[in-house]
Amino acid sequence: MPAKITFSKLSYQTKPFASALKLALAISVAGTKIAPVAGDAVTFELPNGVVLTDANVAVKYILNAVSFDASDLSLIQNAVIEKEGTTISKLVFQKKPQEALQIAESFVSKYGSKIFTNTEKLGVVDVIYFGSLYETLSDTDLSKYPSLGAWFTLVSKSPLITKALEIVDKQVSKGAKKKQAGADKKAGANQTVLPDLNPSTQKLGKVDYFQAPDKSKKILPKDGERNILITSALPYVNNIPHLGNIIGSTLSADCYARYCRARGYNTLLICGTDEYGTATETKALEEGVSCQALCDKYNAIHQSVYKWFDLSFDHFGRTTTPKQTQITQDIFHKVHGNGFTSEDTMTQLFCEKCQRQDARGDQCDACGRLLNATELESPRCKLDGTAPITKDSKHMFLNLDTLQPEIEKFNERVNAEGKWSQNGIHITQSWLKEGLRPRCITRDLKWGTPVPLEGFESKVFYVWFDACIGYPSITANYTDDWEKWWKNPKDVKLYQFMGKDNVPFHSVIFPGTQIATKEDWTMVHHISTTEYLNYEGGKFSKSRNIGVFGTNAEETGIPPSVWRYYLLSSRPETGDAMFTWNEFITKNNSELLNNLGNFVNRIIKFAIAKYDGGVIPDADLSGEAEVALTKDVNQLLEQYIEAMDAVKIRQGLSIAMAISARGNLYLQESNVSNTLFTESRAKCDAVVHIAINLIYLLSSLLYPFMPATSESISRQLNAPLKNIPNQFTSDILGGHKLNGAAYLFSKIDEKMEATWKAKYGSSGN
């Protein structure tokens, strides 16, 4: 009697999936000596009845029991495999993929020649590591992990891997989708899996369907079209972004980009990590790694966070690239050649203990004024706490005082044309009224863009001179035709998103630099700035474990759509805002679940129950209630478009939810029910017909804010996502059949407030 492997029916969650894949690999290696069966757990049962529940132990037993060549075990100590394999599996399960990949890269680098196999043969290490890392590596840029990537690419080609994946798909997935939906519902997300759209049952009008960007083609400006270039402030690389960072720039930029795409505007969304400067050097020293290694680590973390939040960057890059050096130095040569720079001596702080010079200053939270390091009170070296001495050093300055008239003229024009928010205008004007002064643009550092000037070979550009140049350089890494976006002011409008502390660099310093080149740059048309988002009565603090950071949001089990909704509906556009768990739970339970979720689910379930499984009836929509609903929705739709075009994101979301509330009111006043269906069929037909079409409209209006929610609505309706229209019309026609019903949101237990406050800290802790 052969040994048996019992496969879990639970889900494709990391741990059971990885265990199943490892055992399936063992089966594919061992051939017919092991029989796969379906069951309720991932286990390996020996012929004598002994059951092994640890996948790694089972794999090693299987490959030895079938007389498989286990030479890799003699070459690599068993303890090493146990320690590294267990650690990696644990980190992956804890959703710390970057840490797992770093350990694996080190391990494969060290033992690579001993565990690399040909594609016909797999060893114990191959099986264990491939099973643990398969899902993670499949979504990873392998160029960042050269040894691991080479091994993974080789092993992936093995026919044994193909066979193993087929076994997993056949055995594990039998109950996976249904069980996973239940697990997600408990965590606050209902991910009920619906069939694919069925064109044969669709009856749709002339719908302007939404077209997602084609990743295989580069997005370039188009003649005669509305070309929108969008950037968000480049997040600094040496930290994990918290919720305030995310809503202040990246999420807001994504929301507006999704709106522009859904209106049919030709749109490019660019971002990346800002990686040069003193802070990176300091952090790298603290962690005992090179600056490049530190940047690689945190760039990957940032990308992982933004991917989870469903941000749709057309390209997410970084500033540590040859393009950055080339474009920054070219801009400097033009600015310098045009006479807008000067040379002067600057007094800097110098730590005698660690022999490091630091010109890093700070920025006043109250007024936004930049402070030189020598203006700080009681400065201390961050690395050893020593009080620094002062030293003079020669530097290059950007003559902003000479450029001020042109900068003022530029701001006067774009503040009005771009309909800037008052906080952006106020911050900019406070700088201009004070009077601009020459600003130092070089630093005595090693980590940065080199200054291409004789006598300055040991210096680099100050990060806030070349950070904004990261926007065009990241675009240049996306397309060689980057100048079609960045040197095309007649055809391109530039929208930039940032927190209020970043405004002067984008409204004064970077435009001043562009003006100083005397080239025809695409300059900012609209700056969308936010105030601060604070946390539970205080500020976010990673060191004191206070606040929700990007990697924490996923841990809660609450899906990205709910996080996006909360942050965008609370966006601090006119004043500081405060994140509280109480408000977060309330918004989910009352606004999302009771308003939007109830409206969508109520009418779809009713239509499926009463109309032949969801066949939409033809209807007369000339009734008083239907005419009034259409009029009200069109008025709100006009306000929505006006708000979003003006980048009033919070207001736009509020209007979309008001349309949902108007739909709920219509259903309530119409008394949609079994009685209406049996006694007033014509009226019931009208209610179902117009309500289904209103839901279809909502799916497009909500797409910028909650794309996954919109896609769920679209799937339920059996209708492709459509662009945001100018008018509310009946696009779903009589005879169209719905696809099924699924809950969009689930209630969050109010008791979780205390749990999450305890876990993520608060000002009272």
N, C-alpha and C positions, 0 to 999 in steps of 0.2 A: 504494500500500500504506500503510495507516495506521500511525502509531507504536504501539508496544506497551508496556504496563506489566505487568511480571511481579511477581506478589504472593508474599510469603513464606507458607509453610505452617507456619512454626515455632510461633508462639504469639501470645497476646494480650499478651505482655510489652510494656512501655511503648514501647520504641524501634521495633520492627517494626510495632506497631499504629499508632503515630502516623505513621510514614512511609507505611504503607498508606493511612491515612485521608486524608492530604494528597494523595496521588496519586489516590485515588478521588474526592476533591473536584475535582481537576483534570479528571478524566474527565467528571464530571457537568456541569462547566462547558463543557468542550470538545465534548461530545456524541459523535457517531460518529467523530470524527477521531482518536480513540485507542481501541485495542482492549485490554480487560483479558484477561490469560491467567494460568493458574496456574503456579507454578514454585517455586524454592527460595530466592528472595531478593526483596527489594523493590528493583526497578530500573526504569528508564525507557529504552527502546531507541528511538532515532530511526529514521526510514525509511532513513537511510544506514548504519545498523548501529552508530552510536556509542551507547554505553551510559552513562547518567548514574546514579550510585549515591547521590548526595546528594539527598534528597527536596526540600529547600528550593530547590536549584538547578533541579531538574527542574520543580517547580511554576512557578517564574518563567519558565522556557523555554516550558513548555506554554502558559501563559496569554498569552504574547506571540506564540508560534508560530501560535496559532489566531486571531490578530487580536483578541484580547480587549482590552477597554478597560483599559489599564494606567495610567490617570491617577494612581492612588495612588502609583506609582513616581516620578512626576515631582514629586509633592508632598512625598514623604518620601524623604530620601536613601537610596540603596541600601545604604550602609554602616550606617545605623541599623538597617535590617531585618536585615542580616547579623549585626551584633553582638548585638542584642537577641534575635533569633530563635534564633541558635545558643546563646546563653547560657541561654535558657529551656529549650530542648530538652535541653541538657546537665544542667541542674539537675533536670528532671523524671526523666531517666534515672537520675540519681544518687540519686533518691528524696529530693529536697529540695524538696517542692512549695511550702512556704510562701515560700521565697526566690524561686522562679519566679513565684509569684502576685504578690509585691510588685513585682518588676521589671515584670511585665506590666501591673499596675494603674497604675504610674507612666507607662508608655509610652502606654497607652490614654488616660489622663487628659490627656497632653500633646498627642497627635495625634488625639484622638477624633473631632473634627469632620471630619477628612480621611479617616478610614478607615471610619467608620460607613457601612453600605450598606443598601439596601432588601433585602427578602427574595428578590427575583428576581435579584439580582446579587451576586457575590462577587468581592472583589479579592485580590491576591496576599497582602496582610497578613492578611486574613480567613482565607484557606486555611491559611497557615503557622501562625498563632497558634491557630486552632481545632484543627488537627491535633495540635499540641504539647500543648495544655491540655485537650482534650476529657475525658479520663479523670479528670484532677485536678479540673476545675471541676464535673464531674457529682456529685462527692462533697463539694462545698464550700458553706459558707454564703455565698451571693453578696452578702448584705447587708454583709459586711465589705469587699468590694471593689466599691464602687458603680459606677465607670466600667467596669471589666472585666465586672461582672455585667450591666450594661445592654447592653453590646455582645454578650456571649455569649447572652443571652436573645433578642436580635434575630436574630443569625445562626442560632441553633438552629431558628428558625421557617422557614428557607429550605427549599423543596422540594429544592434541590440537596444540602443536608445529608442529608435523608432518603434520597435516591438514593445518596449516597456511602456511608452506613452499610450500605445493602443490598448494595452492591458489596463492601465489606469483609467483611461477614458471609458472603457467598457464596464469595468467593475465599480469604480468609485462614483461615477456620475449618475448611476441609476436613481439614487434618491437625493442627489446633491442639491439640485436647484430648489426643490421644495423645502428641504431642511434649511438651506442657507437663507431662504426668504424669511423663515420663522426666526432664525437667529438674528438677522438684521432688524426685524421688527422689534425684538426685545431691546436692541441697542438704540432704537429710535429711528430706524430707517426701514421702510417696507420696500423691499426690492423684488416684489412679485414678478416673476419672469413671464412675459407675454409672448405670443407668437410673433414672428416677423410680419411686417406690413404685407397685406395681401392685395395686390393691384386688381385682381379679378373681382374683388368685392367692393372696390372703391367707385364712388360716384362723386366726382369733385368738379367744381367750376374751374374757371381760368385762374388758377392759383399761382402767385408769384413765389415759387418755392425757394427756400433758403439754400444757398450753396456754401458749404464750408470751404475754407481755403484748401486748394490742391497742394499738398506738401511736396509733390514732385516738381512743381513749377515755382519759380521765383516771382514774388509779387513786385511789380514795378508800376510806377505811375502810368495812367492812361490819358491820352489826349481827350479833352472835352468831357472828362468825368471828374467827379468829386474825389480827390485823392487825399486821404487822411493818414498822416504819419503820427504815431502815438508812442510816447516813451513814458516809463515811470522812473522815478529817481533810482539810480543804481544802488541796490542795497549793499552796505559795506560787508565785506566777505567774512570778517572774523567773528561773526556771532550767528545765533539762530534767530530769525525774525519772530517777534511777538505779534499779537493781534493788532496792536497800534501801528506797527511797521507795515503790516499787510494791508490794512484798510487805508493807510495814509498814501500808499503809492501803487503797489502791484495789483491789488484786487480792484481798486477804483479804475485803474487803466484798463484792466481786462474787461470790466463791465462796460466801459464806454466803447472799447474796440468791438465787443460783441454786438452792441447796439448799432454801431456804424455798419458792420457787416450785414446785420439783419435789416438795414435800410437800403442795402445795395450799394453802399459807398465802397470804393476801392481803398482798402485799409491795410496798413502794416503796423504791427505791434512789436516793439523792440525793447529788450531789457537785458540785464546781465549783472554780474557782481563787480563791484568796485574793489580792486585788489591791491593797489599800491599804497604806500604811506607808512608813517611811524607806527600806527596802531597795529598793522600787520606784522611789522618787525618785532614789536613788543610781545604780541600774542604768540608768535612763533618761538621766541625765546622762552616764554612761560611754558609752552608745551614741549619744548625740546626738539623741535622739528625745523626743517627749512621753511622759508617763506613760501616757496612754491608748493611744498607738501601741505602746508596749512591752507593755502588757497584752494588746492585740489580738494581737500577734505570738505571745506565749508561751501565751495561752489556746488558740490554734489548734494550737500544737505539742503541748500537753498532750492535747487532744482527739484528735489524730492518733495519738499514742502509745497512748492507752487504747483507741482503736478497733482498733489492730493487735493489742493483747493480748487482744482479744475481751471487753472489759469491758462489762457490760450495764446501764449507768446508765439509769434511767427518765428522768432529766433531769440534764444536766451544764451548770451555769450559771457564774456569777461574782458577785463581791461589789460590782462597780462598777455598780450599778443603782439606779434610783429607789426600788424596793421595799426595797433594803437601807437606804437613807437613811430612808425612812418608818418602817420597823419598828424600826430602831436608835434613832431619836429618840423614838419612842413608848415604847419600853422605858425609855429614860433618863428621860423625863418622869415615868413611874410610879415608878421607883426613887428619883428625886430628890424627888418629891412625898411619898413614904412615909418620907422622912427617913433614907435609907440612903446618902447622899452627904455629903461635907464638902469645904470649900475650904481649900487650903493652898498654901504656896510650896515649890517644889522647885528644887534646884540642878541645873542642866543644863550640858552641855558646849556651847561655842560656838566655831566656827572663825572667827577674825578674817579669815583670808585669803579664804575663799569666802563669808563672811557667812551661815553656816548654823548654826542651832541644832539639836542632835541629842540627844534623850533616849533614844536606843536603847541598851539594855544588852545582856545576854546571859544565857545559862542554863548553870549548872554541869553538865557531863556526868556528874559523879560523883554528885551528890545531887539534881539537878533544881531547885535553888534559883534563883529569878530574881534577877539582879543589876542594880541600877540602873547607868546609865552612869558615874556618879561612883565606883562601887565597882570599876570595872575598873582593872587595873594598866597603867600607861603607855599610855593611850588615844591614838589617832592618828586624824585625819580620813581617811576612806577615799579621798576624792577627791584630796587633795594631800599627805597625810602630815604635815601640820602638827599640832603638839601644841595641843590646844584649851585655852581658858580656861574658867572656870566663870561662870555667870550665873544669877540667880534668876528664876523665872517662876511665875505664879499658875496653879494647876491644880485640877481636880476629882478627888476620890478616892471609890472605892467602899469603904464601911465593912465590910470582911470580918470585922473583929473583932466587930462587933455581930451579924453574921449567922452567926458560927461555931457557936453551939449548934444552929441549924436545919440547917446544912450537915452537922454531925456526925450528927444524928438521921437525916437523909436517907441518908447514906452507910452508916450502920449497917444500915439496912433493905435498901437495894438491893444492897450487897455480898453479902448472903446470898441474897436473892430472885433476883438476877440471876446468881448463881454466877460472880462475877468471878474472874479469874486472880489468883494471889498477887502478881505484880509490880504490877498495877494497884492492888490494895489497899494494898500496902506503900508505893508512891509517894504515894498519897493520905494515908495515915496519917502519913507523915513530915512532910507539910505541916501537918496538923492538930495533931500533937503539938508542933511548934515554936511553934504559936500564930499565928493569922492576924492580919495588920495591914492598915490601910487601904491600898488599892492605887490608884495614879494611873491614871486612865482617859482622860486627855486628852494631847495632844501639840501642840507648836508646829510644825505642818506645814501644807502646802497640800493634799497629796494624801491625802484621807481623807473620812470622813463628818463633816460640819460639826456642831459642838456647838451645840444650839439654846438658848443661855442668854446673857443679857445680860452683856457683859464678856468673853465667850469667843468673839467672832465670828471671831477670827483663828486659832482652834484647831480641831483635829479630834479624833475619838475615837482613843484608842490601839488599834492593830490587834487586840490580844488582848482588848479589850472587845467589839469589834463583829465579829471574825472568826467566832466561834461563832454569832452572830446570822445569819451567812450561811446556815446550814442552813435556818431558817424562811424567810428572804428568797428563797433559791433555789427552795424549795418554792412560795413565793407566785408566783414567775415561771413555775412549772409549772402551777399551778392557783389560781384565785381562792378556792377552798375550802381553802386551806392550813391554816386553823385546825382543820379536822376531823382533821388529822394532829397538829398541834402544840399544840392546847389540848383534848386528849381523852385524859387519862391512864387513864381507866377502860377504854377500848377499844383503846388502842394501846400497844405495847411498842417502846421505842427502843433500838436496838443501834448502838454507835458503834465504829469501827475506827481505830486510830492507833498510831504509834510511842510508846515510853515517854516521850519528851520532851514529848509533848502531853497527857499524862494530867491534870496539875493543872488545866489550863484547862477540861477537860471534867468533871472530878469535883468541883472546888471553885469556880472562878471563874464558869463559866457557870451551874451550878445555883444558886450564890449570887445571881447576877443574876436568875434566874427567880423564886427565892423572894422577892427584894426587890420584885418587881412586885406581889406578893400576888394574882396571877392563877393559874388552875388550868392550868399548863403540863404538856405531856407531857415528862417528865424522863427522863434516861438510865436504862435498865433494866440494860443490860450494856455494859461497856467491854471490848473485846478489844484488848489491847495487845501489841506485840512489842518485843523487844530489838533490837539493831542487827544488820544484815547487813553484814559487811565484805567486802573483796575481796582475795583472793590474799595474805593476810598483812598487809594494811594497810587503809586507808580509801579510799572512792571520792573522786576529786578530778577535777573537770572541768578545772580550770586546769592540772593536771599530766598530763592525759590518762591517768588511771588509773581503770579500771573500765568496766563496761558500762552505758551510759545508754539510756533508752527508745528513742531513734532508732538506737542501735547494734544492738539485738537483731535487728531486721529485716534488717540488712546481712549477718548471718551466714548467712542462708538456712535457718536452723533454724526450723520453724514454731512459732506461738504455743503450741500444745498442749504441746510439749516444754518450753518456757520456763515455762509455767504449772505443769507437773508438778514441775519442779526446784524452783522457788521455794516452792510450797506444801508439798512433801515436806520441805523444809529450813527451813520457817518458824521463825524464832527466837522461839518462844513462851516458853521458860523461861530462856534465856540467849542471848548473842550467837552468831551463826552466821557461817560463812566461806564465801563463794563461791569455788570453785576450778574451773578448766576440767577438771581431771582427774576430779573428782566429777561434773561436769555430763555429760561424755561417758560415764562409767561408768553413771550412772543411766539414760541413754538406752539404752545398749547392753544392759545386763543387766536392769534392772527393766521398762522399757517394751517393748523389742524381744523379749527372751528370755522374759519372764513373760507380760505381757498380750498383746502382739502375736502371740506364738507360739500361745497358747491360742486366741485368736479365729480366726486364719488357718488353723490346723491343722484344726479341726473343720468350719469352713465349706467349705474346699476339699475335704475328705473327703466331706462331704454332697453337694456339687455333682457330684463325680466318681462317686459310687456310687449316688446316689438320684435318678435321672432328672433330672439338672440341678439338684438341690437341693429335692426334694419331701420334706418331713419325714414320717417314718413314724409311725404309731400305735405305742405301745409300752407294755409292762408295766413300771412303775417301782417294783414291790414288791420288787425284788431287794435283797440285803443292802447292796451297794455304793451303790445309788441311795438307799436309805433313810438310810444313814450320811452320804452327801453332803448330802442335804436337811437333815438335823439339824444338821450342822456349819455349813452356809451360813446357816440361820435363826439360829443362835447368833451368828454374826458379824454378820449383818444387824441384830440387836437392839443389838449393841455399836456398830455404825456409827451408827444413829439416835441412840442415847444420847450418843455423842461429838459428833455434829454439832449436836444440840439444845443442847448445852453449849458450843458454839462451839470445840470442840477439833478444829480443822481438820486439822492435821497427823496426828492420831490417826485421824480419819475416813478420810483418804486411805490411810493404812497398812492399815486394816481392809479397804477396798475392794480393795487389791492382794493382801491375804491371801486374799480370796475367789477372786480370779483364780488365785493359786497353788494353792488347794485344787482348783480345776477342772483345772489342769495335772496335779496328782497323780492325780486321778480318771482322766484320759485315759491316763496312764502305767500305772496299775494295771490298767486295763481292757484295755490293749494294743490300742487301736483301730488296725486295720490291714486289709489285704485279706484276710488269713486269718480275722480275726474276722468279716468280712462274709460270706465264703463258707461258713465252718464253724459259726458261732454267730450266725445272723442275728437271732434274737430279742434276744440280748444286745447286738448291734451296734445294733439299732434303739433300744434303751433308752439306750445311750450317746449316740447322735446326738441323740435327742429331748431328754434332760435337759441335755446340754451346750449345745445351741442355746438353750434357755430360760435357762440360767445366763448365757450371753453377753448375752441380752436384759436380765436383771437388772443385769448389770454396766454396760450402756449407761446405765441410769438412775442408778446409784450414782456413776459417773464424770462425769456431766454437770456437776456444780458445779465440777469441777476442770479437765476437758478437754472443753468442749462440742463442739468440732469433731470430736474423736475419737468421742464418743458418737453424733453425727449420722452419721458414717461407718459405725459399727457398725449403727445403725438402718437405714441404706440397704442395707447388705449383707444384713440379715435380712429386708428388705422389710416392715418393721413400724414404725409411728410411734413416736417416743419416748414412753415412759410415765413417769408419776410414780413416785417412790420408794415402794415398797410396804412393808407391815409384815411380809409373809411371802413366801417364795420359792415360787412356784407355776408351773405349766405354762400360760403364756399363749399360746405358739405351739403350735398343735394339729396333729395329723396331717393331711396333705394341703396344708399351707401350703408355698408355694414360695419359696425364697430368691432374692435379686436378683443375686448375683454375689459374687466375692471380691476384696478389695483389701488391700494391706499397710497397716497402721496407722502403722508407724514404719520408719525405715531406719537402718542402722548409720552411726555417725559415725566417720570415720577417726581413730584415736588421734593421728596426726601433727598433726591440727588444733590440738591443745593448744598446741604451740609457736607455731603461726601466730597464734592468737588472743591468746596472752599477749603476743606481740611487738606486735600491733596495738593492744591495749587496755591495755597496760601492766601492771605488777605492782610490788609493793613492792621487788623486787630490781632494778628497772630504774633 
